[in-house]
Amino acid sequence: MTGSSALMAIGHILMCYTLFFSFHANKALGYGATVVESNKSHAPPSCTGTTTGLRVVHKYGPCSPSGLKKTSAVVNQILAQDKLRVRAMNSRLHNRRTIGLEGEGTTGTYLQNDLPGAGNFLVTVGFGTPLKDFNLALDTGSYVTWVQCEPCTESPCPQQQNASLYNPSFSSTSSNAPCSPECNYTQPYLDKSESGGTFVLDTVSIGQDYQIPEFIFLCAVPDKQIGDFGEANGILGLGLASSDDDFATYSLATQTANLFGRVFCHCLPSSSNSGYVYFGEKAREQCPFSGTYTRLLRKPFSGSYYFVNLIAITLGQKKVEVPSGILSSSPGTIIDSGTVITHLPSSVYLELSQEFDRLMSEFPPANPSDDGVLKACYNLVDHDNPAIPEMVLHFENLDVYLDQTAVTWKGNGMSQVCFGFAAKEDEGDLTIIGNHQQQKLNILFNIPDQRLEIGPVMMNKRQ
């Protein structure tokens, strides 16, 4: 073997060694540090779509429909919208726990949907005949699918004016939904604004292989008061629906139960790549796991949310226990694709952020995020490949090793790299595992068996 061949062989061995420890997240690994992405990386984005599922893209990444790029202003906007969503979720959950479905301030027919928040992960779903594609925010925290709509109130209907809106009058397969209790709805939001519309029935296309006839979804009249969704034309609701919810039968999981068996899997990408959502048997095939899972918990006040038992978190070599719902005022932990930042009990956050500060003490501090959510921040400019501590989420019966991009949040390039977690505003609020911490993981929701399987993305998968 020549000298160059030997060096090449050693390089391949080292690369495989690195990939082995990066992707085998359920193996016993020593807790140490990983290398943060340098802003000098010029790796091209991988935006290839799937053939049997839905491609997931980050709204502000190069794979988004408009190729938008995240700026510091956009980052601040994401955190501000996320903060509003979290407050809305907790407000609504507190109402459900204390005064039932009809929350204070609710008018009209109640719908268990929360503020869309940042809506930063998008999928493309087709509606109507002829098929028209819309970009929907992926949300496991709400169960009703809706699209912004331009209903016709005249006869005959004029030509559609806004190409970004769904108009049932221009689809040959649309009809009024057989609604119960009623087709019209009013959605109140935490900021006192409202959104309204009606339920319709039409053909919906999921990926290239699945057309679902007579699917019931919300035709929502745009309301400027609820904010600018940017590239999102609505929401693909993948959350649960409780039997006592007015529109439980309209959830995607329920309407496609015979087709998909109430099973789906998603991989949320980093902003520079694309991920995927698979349903039914394809989800089981494309998101294979070793059989290790954690339970999905059902609670009488759980609403649309997927509850899990988070028992501890390890940062570097420090392991911090998470108080259970029984031992604290918190209703428990949910995993949610619509919330960005993970929110932890204040005692847990304090210990972890102090450990993060200790491990990052060699770097100069930076200002907290503008909204005050992220507090432990450092300036890593001119520090090539700085080491970021590894992090593990310990669920009941399942350890999940986070990708290094999920541990920190870049507020302004490398000049503001923050610990990507926040403390809950109130100890009675939800503990939330946000989508930033779900990056580059296969997460399979098996509703019939009440299982949540989380594992590393396989090496032959494109993100």
KAQUICOR-V489178 format. One record per residue. N is the residue number from 1. RES is the residue in one small letter. PHI is phi in whole degrees, 0 to 359 (* if undefined). PSI is psi as a letter, one per 40 degrees, with the letter a starting at -180 (none if undefined). D_CENTER is the distance of its C-alpha to the mean C-alpha in Angstrom with 2 decimals. Layout:
N;RES;PHI;PSI;D_CENTER, N;RES;PHI;PSI;D_CENTER
This chain:
1;m;*;h;49.80, 2;t;285;i;49.95, 3;g;299;d;48.49, 4;s;293;d;45.80, 5;s;294;d;44.92, 6;a;297;d;44.69, 7;l;297;d;42.37, 8;m;296;d;40.16, 9;a;296;d;40.11, 10;i;298;d;39.23, 11;g;298;d;36.38, 12;h;295;d;34.95, 13;i;297;d;35.31, 14;l;296;d;33.54, 15;m;295;d;30.64, 16;c;296;d;30.26, 17;y;299;d;30.61, 18;t;295;d;27.78, 19;l;296;d;25.45, 20;f;301;d;26.49, 21;f;284;d;25.43, 22;s;282;d;22.16, 23;f;258;e;20.95, 24;h;268;g;22.62, 25;a;287;d;20.28, 26;n;270;e;21.85, 27;k;278;i;25.27, 28;a;286;h;27.11, 29;l;242;i;26.61, 30;g;287;i;28.33, 31;y;278;h;26.32, 32;g;213;b;27.01, 33;a;223;i;25.49, 34;t;239;i;23.74, 35;v;262;h;24.32, 36;v;286;i;22.00, 37;e;297;h;21.53, 38;s;277;i;24.47, 39;n;289;e;24.31, 40;k;269;e;27.23, 41;s;289;h;25.25, 42;h;239;f;25.89, 43;a;296;h;24.17, 44;p;290;i;23.50, 45;p;292;i;20.02, 46;s;255;h;19.41, 47;c;248;e;18.35, 48;t;295;h;19.92, 49;g;276;i;18.46, 50;t;263;i;18.59, 51;t;257;d;21.51, 52;t;234;e;20.35, 53;g;217;a;16.66, 54;l;250;h;14.29, 55;r;279;h;13.72, 56;v;252;h;10.36, 57;v;231;i;11.21, 58;h;279;h;10.34, 59;k;302;d;11.99, 60;y;251;e;14.32, 61;g;259;i;15.17, 62;p;292;e;18.30, 63;c;269;e;16.70, 64;s;292;i;15.56, 65;p;306;d;17.99, 66;s;249;e;20.09, 67;g;62;f;19.68, 68;l;294;i;18.77, 69;k;240;h;19.00, 70;k;291;h;17.43, 71;t;241;i;20.28, 72;s;299;d;20.84, 73;a;295;d;20.99, 74;v;294;d;17.60, 75;v;301;d;16.13, 76;n;297;d;17.89, 77;q;294;d;16.66, 78;i;302;d;12.94, 79;l;293;d;13.87, 80;a;294;d;16.12, 81;q;294;d;13.77, 82;d;296;d;11.26, 83;k;298;d;14.42, 84;l;295;d;15.44, 85;r;297;d;12.37, 86;v;299;d;12.81, 87;r;296;d;16.48, 88;a;295;d;16.14, 89;m;299;d;14.22, 90;n;291;d;16.93, 91;s;299;d;19.67, 92;r;291;d;18.97, 93;l;293;d;18.68, 94;h;298;d;21.91, 95;n;296;d;23.56, 96;r;296;d;22.77, 97;r;284;d;24.22, 98;t;251;d;27.29, 99;i;233;e;28.32, 100;g;86;a;26.46, 101;l;293;d;24.64, 102;e;280;g;26.63, 103;g;292;i;25.19, 104;e;298;h;27.44, 105;g;90;e;27.62, 106;t;285;h;26.27, 107;t;236;i;28.36, 108;g;72;a;28.66, 109;t;282;h;26.61, 110;y;280;h;23.69, 111;l;228;h;20.21, 112;q;278;g;17.36, 113;n;229;i;14.74, 114;d;254;i;13.44, 115;l;308;h;13.35, 116;p;293;e;10.70, 117;g;64;a;10.46, 118;a;290;d;9.89, 119;g;53;f;8.12, 120;n;271;e;7.91, 121;f;241;h;6.71, 122;l;245;i;9.65, 123;v;232;i;11.57, 124;t;255;h;15.28, 125;v;236;h;16.80, 126;g;267;i;20.55, 127;f;232;h;22.38, 128;g;81;i;26.10, 129;t;226;h;29.33, 130;p;293;i;29.82, 131;l;295;h;26.21, 132;k;230;h;24.28, 133;d;272;i;20.86, 134;f;227;i;18.18, 135;n;267;h;14.92, 136;l;247;i;12.22, 137;a;285;h;8.80, 138;l;281;h;6.41, 139;d;218;h;5.92, 140;t;273;e;6.73, 141;g;262;e;8.35, 142;s;218;i;11.06, 143;y;249;e;13.41, 144;v;262;h;15.46, 145;t;275;h;15.02, 146;w;217;i;16.76, 147;v;223;i;18.09, 148;q;295;h;20.20, 149;c;230;i;23.73, 150;e;235;g;27.33, 151;p;291;i;29.46, 152;c;267;h;33.14, 153;t;247;e;35.61, 154;e;242;i;38.72, 155;s;219;h;40.86, 156;p;285;i;40.98, 157;c;284;h;37.55, 158;p;289;i;37.69, 159;q;296;h;35.95, 160;q;299;h;32.24, 161;q;266;d;31.83, 162;n;248;h;28.15, 163;a;291;e;26.69, 164;s;273;e;23.08, 165;l;249;i;23.62, 166;y;278;h;24.09, 167;n;236;h;27.67, 168;p;299;d;28.62, 169;s;291;e;32.24, 170;f;259;e;31.77, 171;s;243;h;30.44, 172;s;285;e;33.16, 173;t;251;e;30.96, 174;s;274;i;29.62, 175;s;200;i;31.13, 176;n;289;i;30.75, 177;a;283;i;28.64, 178;p;282;g;30.73, 179;c;281;i;29.03, 180;s;214;h;29.48, 181;p;280;d;30.02, 182;e;198;i;29.93, 183;c;276;d;28.35, 184;n;281;i;28.03, 185;y;219;i;25.32, 186;t;232;h;24.79, 187;q;248;h;21.51, 188;p;278;i;22.26, 189;y;239;i;19.98, 190;l;300;d;20.46, 191;d;274;e;22.33, 192;k;77;e;24.83, 193;s;280;i;23.94, 194;e;222;i;23.58, 195;s;230;i;22.35, 196;g;224;i;24.40, 197;g;172;a;25.00, 198;t;214;i;25.93, 199;f;278;h;24.77, 200;v;231;i;25.95, 201;l;234;h;26.33, 202;d;199;i;26.04, 203;t;283;h;25.24, 204;v;238;h;21.66, 205;s;253;h;21.13, 206;i;254;h;18.27, 207;g;69;a;18.88, 208;q;270;e;22.54, 209;d;253;e;23.69, 210;y;237;h;22.65, 211;q;244;h;24.10, 212;i;251;h;23.67, 213;p;284;i;26.63, 214;e;55;f;26.87, 215;f;275;h;23.18, 216;i;264;h;22.82, 217;f;214;i;20.32, 218;l;268;h;20.63, 219;c;262;g;22.65, 220;a;261;h;21.65, 221;v;286;h;24.20, 222;p;303;h;22.74, 223;d;235;h;23.33, 224;k;298;d;23.80, 225;q;290;d;23.48, 226;i;271;e;19.76, 227;g;105;i;19.10, 228;d;266;h;18.51, 229;f;278;e;15.38, 230;g;65;b;16.74, 231;e;279;e;15.84, 232;a;272;h;13.89, 233;n;263;e;16.46, 234;g;166;a;14.53, 235;i;227;h;11.65, 236;l;264;h;11.16, 237;g;274;h;10.93, 238;l;251;e;10.29, 239;g;282;i;11.01, 240;l;279;i;14.45, 241;a;233;h;17.54, 242;s;288;i;20.32, 243;s;297;d;23.82, 244;d;270;e;24.90, 245;d;283;i;22.42, 246;d;302;d;24.40, 247;f;244;f;22.31, 248;a;302;d;21.16, 249;t;287;e;22.76, 250;y;266;e;20.73, 251;s;293;i;17.37, 252;l;298;d;16.42, 253;a;300;d;16.80, 254;t;287;d;20.24, 255;q;292;d;21.44, 256;t;250;e;20.79, 257;a;302;d;21.89, 258;n;290;d;25.06, 259;l;272;d;23.42, 260;f;249;e;20.35, 261;g;67;f;21.40, 262;r;59;f;18.14, 263;v;230;h;16.58, 264;f;209;i;13.62, 265;c;221;i;11.95, 266;h;225;i;9.22, 267;c;235;h;9.42, 268;l;269;h;7.12, 269;p;274;i;10.11, 270;s;287;i;11.70, 271;s;296;e;12.75, 272;s;267;e;15.99, 273;n;232;a;15.12, 274;s;237;i;13.48, 275;g;240;a;11.60, 276;y;199;i;11.90, 277;v;231;h;11.41, 278;y;239;i;14.63, 279;f;234;i;16.22, 280;g;63;b;19.26, 281;e;296;d;21.70, 282;k;297;d;20.07, 283;a;296;d;17.00, 284;r;294;d;19.60, 285;e;285;d;21.46, 286;q;275;e;18.84, 287;c;236;g;16.98, 288;p;287;i;20.15, 289;f;225;i;20.40, 290;s;278;e;23.44, 291;g;105;e;23.23, 292;t;277;h;21.83, 293;y;212;i;19.26, 294;t;239;i;18.44, 295;r;284;i;19.02, 296;l;271;h;16.80, 297;l;260;h;18.69, 298;r;251;h;19.80, 299;k;230;i;21.15, 300;p;297;e;23.26, 301;f;246;f;21.09, 302;s;286;e;17.65, 303;g;59;b;16.80, 304;s;272;e;13.68, 305;y;269;i;12.03, 306;y;264;h;11.94, 307;f;270;h;14.34, 308;v;225;i;15.35, 309;n;254;g;18.26, 310;l;273;h;17.52, 311;i;255;d;21.09, 312;a;193;i;21.25, 313;i;223;h;19.91, 314;t;248;h;22.10, 315;l;238;h;22.38, 316;g;62;b;25.20, 317;q;247;e;27.79, 318;k;259;h;26.99, 319;k;252;h;25.43, 320;v;242;h;24.45, 321;e;285;i;24.38, 322;v;255;h;21.86, 323;p;301;h;23.83, 324;s;284;i;23.19, 325;g;300;d;22.84, 326;i;291;d;26.49, 327;l;265;e;27.66, 328;s;218;i;25.82, 329;s;278;e;25.12, 330;s;291;i;21.35, 331;p;287;e;20.07, 332;g;129;a;18.04, 333;t;245;h;14.68, 334;i;241;i;11.46, 335;i;247;h;8.30, 336;d;219;h;5.35, 337;s;279;e;1.68, 338;g;271;e;4.13, 339;t;266;i;5.94, 340;v;272;d;6.78, 341;i;267;h;9.80, 342;t;287;h;10.82, 343;h;250;h;13.69, 344;l;241;i;16.69, 345;p;306;i;20.14, 346;s;301;d;22.44, 347;s;293;d;24.82, 348;v;291;d;22.27, 349;y;301;d;20.87, 350;l;300;d;24.51, 351;e;296;d;25.59, 352;l;290;d;22.76, 353;s;292;d;23.11, 354;q;295;d;26.86, 355;e;293;d;26.60, 356;f;300;d;24.42, 357;d;300;d;27.15, 358;r;295;d;29.82, 359;l;287;d;28.38, 360;m;255;e;27.90, 361;s;297;e;31.25, 362;e;284;e;32.87, 363;f;257;i;30.80, 364;p;290;i;31.54, 365;p;290;i;29.28, 366;a;234;i;27.36, 367;n;294;i;26.61, 368;p;296;i;23.56, 369;s;298;i;20.85, 370;d;301;d;22.42, 371;d;273;e;20.66, 372;g;79;e;21.65, 373;v;288;d;18.26, 374;l;260;h;18.64, 375;k;249;d;22.24, 376;a;270;g;23.10, 377;c;232;i;23.40, 378;y;220;i;25.79, 379;n;264;h;27.44, 380;l;251;e;27.30, 381;v;298;h;29.16, 382;d;71;e;31.98, 383;h;248;g;30.61, 384;d;288;h;29.97, 385;n;51;f;27.56, 386;p;292;i;27.34, 387;a;280;h;26.46, 388;i;249;h;23.23, 389;p;297;i;23.37, 390;e;290;i;21.52, 391;m;222;h;19.10, 392;v;230;h;18.67, 393;l;265;h;16.71, 394;h;259;h;19.28, 395;f;266;i;18.24, 396;e;303;h;21.05, 397;n;72;e;22.51, 398;l;206;h;19.82, 399;d;254;h;19.48, 400;v;240;h;16.47, 401;y;271;h;17.50, 402;l;284;i;14.97, 403;d;295;i;15.37, 404;q;298;d;17.49, 405;t;291;e;15.20, 406;a;272;e;12.75, 407;v;280;d;15.77, 408;t;240;i;16.64, 409;w;233;h;15.52, 410;k;269;h;17.95, 411;g;277;d;19.00, 412;n;209;g;21.97, 413;g;63;a;22.33, 414;m;272;e;24.09, 415;s;276;e;25.94, 416;q;215;g;23.20, 417;v;256;h;21.18, 418;c;250;i;19.74, 419;f;297;h;18.67, 420;g;279;f;14.88, 421;f;224;i;14.97, 422;a;225;i;16.35, 423;a;272;i;18.73, 424;k;295;i;18.25, 425;e;289;d;20.54, 426;d;221;h;22.17, 427;e;293;e;22.67, 428;g;276;e;22.31, 429;d;278;i;18.66, 430;l;293;i;15.69, 431;t;273;h;14.70, 432;i;237;h;10.92, 433;i;268;h;9.12, 434;g;277;i;6.43, 435;n;288;d;4.12, 436;h;296;d;7.66, 437;q;274;e;9.21, 438;q;262;e;7.46, 439;q;302;h;8.98, 440;k;61;f;11.75, 441;l;238;i;11.55, 442;n;278;h;12.27, 443;i;236;h;10.76, 444;l;253;h;13.03, 445;f;260;h;13.07, 446;n;249;g;16.80, 447;i;292;d;17.41, 448;p;300;d;21.21, 449;d;269;e;21.77, 450;q;53;f;19.27, 451;r;232;i;17.92, 452;l;236;h;14.76, 453;e;250;h;15.57, 454;i;231;h;14.00, 455;g;209;i;15.97, 456;p;288;i;16.54, 457;v;291;h;16.33, 458;m;292;i;19.88, 459;m;295;d;22.13, 460;n;270;e;22.92, 461;k;267;i;19.35, 462;r;264;h;18.50, 463;q;260;none;15.21
